[in-house]
Structures are given as structure tokens and as C-alpha cells.
Amino acid sequence: MPDNFLEESLLNFTMPSVEKKDSPKKMDVEKMGTPADIILNNAVDTVLQILDDGTILRANPIATVNLDYTEKQLQKTNLYSLILPEYHNFLKSRIADHINQDKKRNLNKEEDLFLLRCWDGRKKIKTFEGVILPYSEKEKTTFFLNLWEPESTSNKLVDQLKEARNNYESLSETISEAVIIIDDNFKIIYANSATIRVFGYEKQDIIGKPFEMLFPEEIFYRYSPEIRKYFYIDFNDRENANITGQLELLGRNKNRGVSPIEISFGNSREFQERTLTCIIRDVSHRKNVERKLRYLAYHDKLTELGNRDLFATDIANLFELFKKNHESMGALFFLDLDGFKQVNDTFGHQVGDLILIETTQRLRNTLRESDLIYRFGGDEFVVLLPKITQQKDAELVATKILSEISKTYSFEKNGTISEASIGVSIGIALIPFHGNNNEIVTRNADLAMYSAKDNGKNRFVVFSEDLTHLARSKWTIEQGLKTALVRQEMFLQYQPLLSREREIVGVEALIRWRHPDLGIIPPDDFIPAAEENGNIIPIGHWVLKRACMEIHKLNKELHKDFFVAVNLSTKQLNLTDFPELIEGVINRTSIKPGNLKLEITESFLMENPEMVVQNLYKVKSHNPELSFVIDDFGKGYSSLSYLTRLPVDCIKIDRSFIKEIPEENNMKLIKSIVNLAKSLNLSIVAEGIETEEQQQNETIQNCQYFQGYLHSKAIDLVDLKNLLLSP
């Protein structure tokens, strides 16, 4: 070790701490023993000689007094067992720096002085300033740790601290937040005047008191470990330690009781003791605003029920509970009101809103307090049953809901009391058996609800795996419809219509779909999907054009004059250019208007009847020989008043009536239909003839046309041609 470095070190260690600024005279080192002896025998502050792992080799007499240990006790102790844990890494890094430094080192007090906190022999925490220096003797390196109490610093520094404190107090009095400084025993050592606004206490009433007086007991007990972290982790290090700069918790106001507060923490400081500055604000108003905004964000404005976002939160929490208790069981209901759209369109949105509000109240009256209700929009409701014991529990609740919703709704409209009736389709998914997460269980409840609608509405359906297969098949059909015409997968078959003499006088064109994966798909399986997604318009136009072209060609080739009947969708009838489309097909295919019969269903009466009536008359005015046929008569929304207003030439008795021949009440209905047609001078088609008994029925013999499997099933054009050529 260079002589000049050693001597400089000795001078710093052996001089009193408060005098280290003076320039001492040169000392005769050689006459005072080894450098280590000189340091230990002459130092006026605590000096410990240690190894790089912290083992204490020797201690001077001052050390035994300041640390309250005997020299033998210290020699058996590791320095790190005396130092508070938060200083360990710092001291180890200082020792490592000295070990790794190869070049000559000059002591720099500003850079190397540090604070250290230790437990003394009585387990009291003491604070020291200190410096550490390496010492080499006989090629063995040890370290001297010199410690002195901060009180030995200059009076000038104390004065500076007092001045800074005064400035700090002046500044803290200008802000509206409470500023409280606490020591590491959680005792309040400073408070500004704003404590009266936040906690209801004057500052002099809390200084010297425990910090916990400002919190409910259980809250302080829970958060005190978190607060203590801020004593040792300063602002710049908090992000790396995953600690925020503030805490939100409940405080206790002297006058108002418990209220929410927010505490921001400054960096901890240590002079004679470690302290922490807390800036505290009352956030009651902000929390109230946040609560209102959260309510608006998570609730439906009209019904005040939870919305989709709240549902997602609640069901996620429910799944977390079910993970902990595998025997738990719940149920999810998807509800869609049947007939609500008609009520809303008929009476207006104001009445529709009243219906939704009343439905909400009926659901609340039906369910338990623990059950949850949500509105997803429109007439869609969701019910979450967090706890049931078996599937029958869910079915019982669904039955009660069906009964409650089916009751008549009364409301006032234009000063008059009116009534309306609606139903509800309910899909049920059992949790967790029908889904172990939100996405799956909601999808399955939705599938069950649509199954309830498809099966007649106003009922409930419990999810099963069969519904998944049906949904996949439906999706495949919906996607395939978009390209079926382009890929020429659609084709027509024709079912003959016979006269009383059993001669073929016409055919009905029936569409078929040869799907590349699903094979032949009957119309009942894809027409509803086409109606729903709008593909029925291009499909219907293709059927009309194709049928007219093929039958005109066949009539011309065989010198026949039979007609073709083509089914029209209600969506086609509502097109503003419907008359022009019919005219265009007739012109392009050259079919005789008298050989074309257009079949419509009574369902158009429920949509836009006035538009349909206008379109039918316009078509008829341009082509008087063309015929309109009411298909499935008696099955749907029969209205005699509209029947008399329509330019209709023929009606088809629905096959469901033909099937029940000769049941007495059924025959009465058939006779009524036949008599009605006769009185209006309409021809009649008996559809669905499958037996000779049905064909020979006296009432049925009053019909002009007969159609059914007894005579022929639907056949391809080639087979139809052969049938017409056969004797």
C-alpha cells in the first residue's frame, strides 16, 4: 500500500469527526506500531476491522461503547447481522468496488461518506455516518469501517437543515392536501393545517400521535406493511419494485367517519431518524363521480339492468368461484321476446319501452335476490342463476318466466287503455357443464334460445351437443348460399298437377340444392336461411327465370300447353320494381302469361300488405292471363277482407288439411274453404294427395287441380318429359 495513502487514511481515522476539515501535521507512523494498531488505538470514533464477507476481526474500545457489545462479542459476530437488511447490498457493493479497483485511490469524502443503520446490543437502532477503507498487510486485504454519529456534524449543517425545514413548512401550508411526516415507528412528527379538511383534526392534535389514529383499525393493519415499503424504496426505484407512488384506502375523519383517501409518498429521509412524507387528499367526491360513471357504463339506461360489460365481469367472477368449488352449479338464460317487434311497430317505441320496463319488473318478481338480470339491447335479456342444485331448478325458473311474460300487458295510449300479449323464447346453458368460460357458455345458451324460436317460440330449450351440430350445419348452409348459384349447385324439379280426369295440366317448380359436402338439401332446410340473409332475392329470380325458360321450351318441343307454378318470397313481392322484374322474365323467356302461375303465401299480410297489393295489380294489369295463387291457404294469417281485395285466381288447400281426411272437424274446414273459393269464383288446388281415399273424397272432388305423391313426386325435367310422352 503506498505510504501517502496509508498516512492520509490514518489521519482521517484518528482525528475527531468534527475536526476532519482541519489540516493535521505529519505523523511519525513507524514509532506507533503497525498501521492497524495505530488506527484501532487512536481513533476517536467507532472502528471495525472486517473481512470482505463481513466477519469482524477487531474492534476499538469506542466501538464497544457505541455498539454496546464487548470486544469478544463483536469478534464472534458478522457485521451484516448488525446492519439493517436494506443496507446490505449497498455495503457489499462498496467492498466490491475496493476489491476490483487496481489503480491508486485518493479518499474523497463527498463521494465515499454514507449513512448506515445498526442494531446495538440492546436491539436499538442507531444511525451512523461512515466510510470504509481497504487495508493490506502481508498480502492479505481487510477493511476498516469507521463510524460516527451524525450529531458530530457541523452546526452550520444543522442551521441549514433548520432553514430548509422552515421553508418546507411554509410551502406545505399553501396546499390543500394534508401533509404528514411520520417516523419508522409510524408516529406523526409533522402535520400541516390541511389535516383539518381531510381528517377533521387540527395539526397540533395529531403531532406526536400514532399514524393509525387516522384509519379504521382493520384498514391500517392491512396496509401498514405496504406503507412501510416506502421508507426504504425511493421514487426512482419503485417502478422496478412494482410499487406505485400512491395508495387508495379508507381513512377515518373525526366528524364524518370513514371516507376514501389517496396517499402519495415522497422519498424517505434520514437525519437523526428515518422519516416519510405523506401527501393525503380526500377523494370522496372523485369516488362518487367514478361510481356514477361506472354505473352508467355498466347499466342499461332504460331498465337500469346490467349490460354486456357488467355481465362479462360477473360471469368471469362466477367461473373463478366454480374453480375453487368444483361441486358448484349455475345456469345461464338467454331470453328473446316473441312478438315484441310487432307491438313496437304497431304502438310505437314509447309503448315498446314501457313493455321492456314492465318485463324487467316481472323478471325481478320471478327471480331470487341472488339471481342476476341483464339487458343486452332490444328485446334481449339475460338471466344468471349463480347457484342451483340440479337441471330441474333451472327448468322450474324458466317455466315461471314463461308464465309471467305470457300475461297480458296493459298500457295507456292516447288516453285509451290498450293491451298486448307477447311471449319469450329461452335458451338455457348449465354452468360449468355446458361451457367452462364466458365465450362457450354464452354461445351455447344463444344456440338453445334460437332452437326454442325455431321450434315454435314461447318455450325453453336446454342446450345439448346436437344443437352445436345443427349450428355448424346452419353456418355451412348460410355460407354456401352465397356461391350456390355461381357454382351451379341449384337445380329444379317439377311436381305435376292433374285435372279431375287425371291428366297433367301443369307443374310446380321446386328448387333443390346439391351441396358438395352435405349432398341434396331440401328447400325447408335452406329457404329460411336465404330469407334471413337476403339471398332469397337472387335465388327467387333464378328459379322464376329458369322455370319459365324450361317449361316454355318443353311446351314448344312437345306441342303442349301446360302451366308452371312458381313460388315467390314475400321479400320479392315487396320489391319496388317487382312488376318490371316479372315483365322482364316473361319477355326474355317468351312464356305465355297464361302458362305462368305465381304462388304467394298469406304471410305478406303481416309485413307490407299495401305495397304487395299494389304490385300484384300492376303485374295483373300488364298480363291479365297470368294467375296468382294463395299457397297453404288456411294455415297462416287468413284474412277474408284481403282475399276479396287481391287479384287472386286460385287457392291451394294446405296439405295439413288433406292429411286429416276424413276426420269430421277437418272436413268441415275443407268444405268451408271450398265454398269460399266457389263464392269468389276461384279455382282450387288440393295439395298433398297421397291416397285414393283422399282423391275420391266428395268434397275434394270439387277442386280443379290435384297434386301429391299419389300421382307423382317431384321429378327432373328429363323424367317429366318422359312422363308426358308416356301413353
Buried (B, 14 or more C-beta within 10 A) or exposed (E): EEEEBBBBBBBBBBBEBBEBEEEEEEBEBEEBEEBBEBBBEBBBBBBBBBBBEBBBEBBBEBBBEBBBBEEEBBBEBEBBEBBBEEBEEEBBEBBEEBEEEEEEBEBEEEEBEBBBBBBEEEEEEBBBBBBBBBBEEEEEBBBBBBBBBBEBBEEEEEEEEEEEEEEBEEEBEEEEBBBBBBBBEBBBBBBBBBBBEBBBBEBEBBBEEEBBBBBBEEBBEEBEEEBEEBBBBBEEEBEEEEBEEBBEBBBBBBEEEEBBBBBBBBBBEBBEBBBBBBBBBBBBEEBEEEEEEEEEEBBBEEBEBBBBEBBBEBBEEBBEEBEEEEEBBBBBBBBBBBBBEEBBEEBEEEBBEBBBEBBBEBBEEBBEEEBBBBBBEEBBBBBBBBBBEEBEBBBEBBEBBBEBBEEEBEBEBEEEEBEBEBBBBBBBBBBBBBBEEBEBBBBBBBBBBBBBBEEEBBBBBBBBEEBEEBBEEBEBBBEBBEEBBEEEBBEBBBBBBBEEEEEBBBBBBBBBBBBEEBEEBEEEBBBBBBBEEEBBBBBBBBBBBBBBBBBBBBBEEEEEEBBBBBBBBBBBBBBEEBBEBBBEBBEEBEBBBEBBBBBBBBBBBEEBBEBBBBBBEBBBEEBEEBBBBBBBBBBBEBBEEBBEEBBBBBBBBBBEBBBBBEEEEBBEBBEEBBEBBEEBEBBBBBBBBBBEEBBEBEBBEBBBBBBBEBBBEBBEBEBBBEBBEEE
